[in-house]
Amino acid sequence: MFSHLPSLFNIPELKSKTVNGLRYYAIDEHLYPSVTSVLSILTKDSIRAWRDSIGHDVADFESRRAANRGTHFHKICEDYLSNKDISDYKKNVLSYGLFNLVRHEIDRIDNIHGMEKSVFSHNLKLAGRLDCVAEFDDILSIIDFKTANKLKSQEILENHFLQETAYSIMWSEITGEPIEQIVTIVTCENGETQVEIGKPQYYIKKLQEVILEFNISQFVKN
């Protein structure tokens, strides 16, 4: 059984809206872009090349398939960490199989502070929705669950660390709780898994550079 700590902070659910294909969140009178929208500028060229190489119809199909796979996998992880019965998910053979590949890594999580939480930062002027805040190997961490066809490259893993670093800053700004560690748990259709652990302070400078690049790109568009 996983332990869940009582919430000491009232973090409101944020409403999102799409503007020019990008997700934004409303916080009071502010409209902040999502972390994933900001970080998308790092992969837009490679995604465009990938779509051109396999054809846009195939790319659309694979994107939808991967999105559905990830959604189902996240739901299994959330219910498992919530101490719920997950046996019904066996009907979804792919997602349940991917979960079982990394179940022993997920078991390293405990003392859960929150899951699927909306967070934001007035300092970064960003918002988003994190997967999990909990202790991983007894260290308070931002934890992300990812699915993939094969092991992720270091470039993609760095993008995930940037996302988790943003969440760590948001969580600390809202709650006052420092996040010491960021964790990416990846399960792959080829049977391989990855658990990558980092420190958010190593990625703050790069995150700030990406935010600036995104803001400049939006200013130029407008």
C-alpha positions as CSV (number, residue, x, y, z in Angstrom):
1,M,0.0,0.0,0.0
2,F,1.3,3.4,-0.9
3,S,1.1,6.2,1.7
4,H,-0.6,9.5,0.7
5,L,0.2,12.5,2.8
6,P,-2.7,14.9,3.6
7,S,-2.6,18.0,1.4
8,L,-1.7,21.2,3.3
9,F,-2.1,23.3,0.2
10,N,-5.2,24.3,-1.7
11,I,-4.0,24.1,-5.3
12,P,-6.9,24.9,-7.7
13,E,-7.7,23.1,-10.8
14,L,-6.8,25.2,-13.8
15,K,-8.9,25.6,-16.9
16,S,-7.0,25.3,-20.2
17,K,-7.7,26.8,-23.6
18,T,-6.1,26.4,-27.0
19,V,-4.6,29.5,-28.7
20,N,-3.1,29.1,-32.1
21,G,-2.6,25.4,-31.5
22,L,-0.9,25.9,-28.1
23,R,-2.3,25.1,-24.7
24,Y,-2.6,28.0,-22.2
25,Y,-3.9,28.0,-18.6
26,A,-5.9,30.7,-16.9
27,I,-4.6,31.8,-13.5
28,D,-6.5,34.8,-12.1
29,E,-6.1,37.5,-14.7
30,H,-3.0,35.7,-16.3
31,L,-2.9,33.4,-19.3
32,Y,0.2,31.2,-19.0
33,P,1.4,28.8,-21.7
34,S,1.8,25.1,-20.7
35,V,5.2,23.7,-20.2
36,T,4.8,21.2,-23.0
37,S,3.8,24.0,-25.4
38,V,6.9,26.0,-24.6
39,L,9.2,23.0,-24.9
40,S,7.6,22.0,-28.2
41,I,9.9,24.5,-29.9
42,L,12.8,22.2,-29.2
43,T,11.3,19.3,-31.2
44,K,9.3,21.0,-33.9
45,D,12.0,20.6,-36.6
46,S,12.6,16.9,-35.8
47,I,8.9,16.2,-35.7
48,R,8.3,17.9,-39.0
49,A,11.2,15.9,-40.6
50,W,9.7,12.7,-39.1
51,R,6.2,13.4,-40.5
52,D,7.7,14.2,-43.9
53,S,9.7,11.0,-43.9
54,I,6.8,8.6,-43.2
55,G,3.9,10.6,-44.6
56,H,1.4,12.7,-42.7
57,D,-1.4,10.2,-42.7
58,V,0.9,7.6,-41.1
59,A,2.3,10.2,-38.7
60,D,-1.2,11.2,-37.6
61,F,-2.1,7.6,-37.0
62,E,1.0,6.9,-34.9
63,S,0.6,10.1,-32.9
64,R,-2.9,9.2,-32.0
65,R,-1.9,5.6,-31.1
66,A,1.0,6.9,-28.9
67,A,-1.3,9.4,-27.2
68,N,-3.9,6.8,-26.4
69,R,-1.2,4.4,-25.2
70,G,0.2,7.1,-22.9
71,T,-3.2,8.1,-21.5
72,H,-4.1,4.5,-20.6
73,F,-0.7,3.9,-19.1
74,H,-0.9,7.0,-16.9
75,K,-4.4,6.0,-15.7
76,I,-3.0,2.6,-14.6
77,C,-0.1,4.2,-12.8
78,E,-2.5,6.7,-11.1
79,D,-4.9,4.0,-9.9
80,Y,-2.1,1.6,-8.8
81,L,-0.5,4.4,-6.7
82,S,-3.9,5.2,-5.3
83,N,-4.1,1.7,-4.0
84,K,-7.0,0.8,-6.4
85,D,-7.7,-2.5,-8.1
86,I,-6.2,-2.4,-11.5
87,S,-7.2,-5.9,-12.7
88,D,-9.8,-4.5,-15.1
89,Y,-7.0,-2.9,-17.1
90,K,-5.8,-6.3,-18.2
91,K,-8.2,-5.9,-21.1
92,N,-5.9,-3.2,-22.5
93,V,-3.1,-5.6,-23.3
94,L,-0.5,-3.1,-24.5
95,S,-0.8,-0.5,-21.7
96,Y,-1.1,-3.2,-19.0
97,G,1.9,-4.9,-20.3
98,L,3.9,-1.7,-20.4
99,F,2.9,-1.0,-16.8
100,N,4.1,-4.5,-15.7
101,L,7.5,-3.8,-17.3
102,V,8.1,-1.0,-14.9
103,R,5.9,-2.0,-11.9
104,H,9.0,-2.7,-9.8
105,E,10.4,0.8,-10.5
106,I,7.1,2.4,-9.6
107,D,7.2,0.5,-6.3
108,R,10.2,2.7,-5.4
109,I,7.6,5.5,-5.0
110,D,6.0,6.3,-1.6
111,N,4.7,9.2,0.6
112,I,2.8,10.7,-2.2
113,H,2.1,14.4,-2.0
114,G,0.0,14.7,-5.1
115,M,-0.9,13.2,-8.5
116,E,-2.3,14.8,-11.7
117,K,-2.0,18.3,-10.1
118,S,-2.4,21.6,-11.9
119,V,0.6,23.8,-11.0
120,F,1.9,27.2,-12.1
121,S,4.6,29.8,-11.6
122,H,4.3,33.5,-11.6
123,N,8.1,33.8,-11.8
124,L,8.3,31.5,-14.9
125,K,4.9,32.6,-16.2
126,L,4.2,29.0,-17.0
127,A,1.6,26.4,-16.0
128,G,1.0,22.7,-16.5
129,R,-0.2,19.4,-15.0
130,L,2.4,17.2,-13.3
131,D,2.1,13.4,-13.1
132,C,3.3,12.8,-9.5
133,V,5.0,14.4,-6.5
134,A,6.3,11.8,-4.1
135,E,9.4,10.3,-2.6
136,F,11.4,8.2,-5.0
137,D,14.0,6.2,-3.0
138,D,13.1,8.4,0.0
139,I,13.8,11.7,-1.9
140,L,11.0,14.1,-2.7
141,S,10.8,14.2,-6.4
142,I,8.8,15.2,-9.5
143,I,8.1,11.9,-11.3
144,D,7.0,11.6,-14.9
145,F,5.7,8.4,-16.5
146,K,6.4,8.0,-20.2
147,T,5.7,5.4,-22.9
148,A,7.8,4.9,-26.1
149,N,8.5,2.5,-28.9
150,K,12.1,2.2,-27.9
151,L,14.6,3.8,-25.5
152,K,14.6,7.5,-25.5
153,S,17.7,9.5,-26.7
154,Q,19.6,11.7,-24.3
155,E,18.2,14.7,-26.2
156,I,14.6,13.7,-25.5
157,L,15.4,12.8,-21.9
158,E,16.8,16.3,-21.4
159,N,13.5,17.7,-22.7
160,H,11.7,15.6,-20.1
161,F,14.1,16.9,-17.4
162,L,13.4,20.4,-18.5
163,Q,9.6,19.7,-18.1
164,E,10.1,18.2,-14.7
165,T,12.4,21.1,-13.6
166,A,9.6,23.5,-14.5
167,Y,7.2,21.5,-12.4
168,S,9.6,21.4,-9.5
169,I,9.9,25.2,-9.6
170,M,6.1,25.5,-9.7
171,W,5.5,23.1,-6.8
172,S,8.1,24.9,-4.7
173,E,6.7,28.3,-5.5
174,I,3.2,27.2,-4.5
175,T,3.9,25.1,-1.5
176,G,7.3,26.1,-0.2
177,E,8.5,22.5,-0.4
178,P,11.9,22.1,-2.2
179,I,12.1,19.4,-4.8
180,E,15.5,17.7,-4.6
181,Q,15.1,15.3,-7.5
182,I,13.5,14.8,-10.9
183,V,12.7,11.3,-12.2
184,T,11.6,10.0,-15.6
185,I,10.3,6.5,-15.8
186,V,10.0,5.1,-19.4
187,T,8.5,1.9,-20.5
188,C,9.0,0.8,-24.2
189,E,7.1,-1.4,-26.6
190,N,10.3,-3.3,-27.4
191,G,10.5,-4.5,-23.8
192,E,13.1,-2.1,-22.5
193,T,12.8,0.4,-19.7
194,Q,14.6,3.5,-18.5
195,V,14.7,5.2,-15.1
196,E,16.5,8.5,-15.4
197,I,17.2,10.6,-12.3
198,G,18.5,14.2,-12.2
199,K,18.7,17.4,-10.2
200,P,16.5,20.3,-11.2
201,Q,19.2,22.9,-10.5
202,Y,21.2,21.6,-13.4
203,Y,18.5,22.4,-15.9
204,I,17.2,25.8,-14.7
205,K,19.4,27.9,-17.0
206,K,18.5,25.9,-20.1
207,L,14.8,26.1,-19.2
208,Q,15.0,29.9,-18.9
209,E,16.7,30.0,-22.3
210,V,13.9,28.0,-23.9
211,I,11.2,30.1,-22.3
212,L,12.9,33.2,-23.7
213,E,13.1,31.6,-27.1
214,F,9.4,30.7,-27.0
215,N,8.4,34.2,-25.9
216,I,10.4,35.8,-28.7
217,S,8.8,33.4,-31.2
218,Q,5.3,34.4,-30.0
219,F,6.1,38.1,-30.1
220,V,7.4,37.8,-33.7
221,K,4.2,35.9,-34.7
222,N,2.0,38.6,-33.2
